[in-house]
């Protein structure tokens, strides 16, 4: 990643039983977060499936360009 200091992850409750995992990254790094053919996001989904089995929530993953792409 070119700007790892910008990467942030926020989790919020969308509705009862559904949480959103929002990953903020520099626009130049978004491709790396998603991964080639979506492999990185697929790995995150597999990890979250394990969490889902434990806590019972459904999760939505969103990758977003950071508002300030160079500084936290």
N, C-alpha and C positions, 0 to 999 in steps of 0.2 A: 504494500500500500504506500502511496506517495504521501498521504496525510493521515497517519494513524491517530494523531492527536484530535482530529475532528470527529472520529467515529464515536457515536453514542447509541445506546439502546434504551428505549423507554417501553414500559409495559403499562397498559391501562385497561380498565374494564369497559368494554363496549356496551354490553347488556348482560343480564344475569346468565352466567354460564359461558360467556365468550370474552376472551381477552385478546388484545391486539399487541403484537410485538413490533414496534416501529424502530427500524435501524436507520439512523441518520449518518450519511457519509458524504465526503467531498464528491462532487460530480465526476471527477476523474477516477475515483476509486469505486464507483457504483458497479462497474463491470466486474471488478475483482470480488466485491461482496456477493454479487449474484453468481459468479463463476461461469466457466465455460460450459455451455449447454445447461445452465442452471444447476450444476452439480453442488455448488456451495449452499445454495438455498435448499436444495434437496437434503443435504446433510443436516442443515438446521431443522428442517421439518421432521427428519427422523429423530433427532434429539428431543424436539418438542413433543413428539408422540409419546416418548417415555415419560415426560413430565405430565402430559395429559392423562396417562394411565394412572398416575399417582394422585393428581389433584382433581381430576374430573372436569376441568375446563376445556373448552375448545379454543384453539388459538388461530389467529390470522397474522401472517407475517407481511410487513410492508417495508420496502426499501425506499428511502426518500433522500433527495439531495439536501444537504445541510443548508440552513438559512445563511449562515456565514461560513463559506466553504474553506476558509483558511485558518480561522482562530476559534477556539472554544468560547 
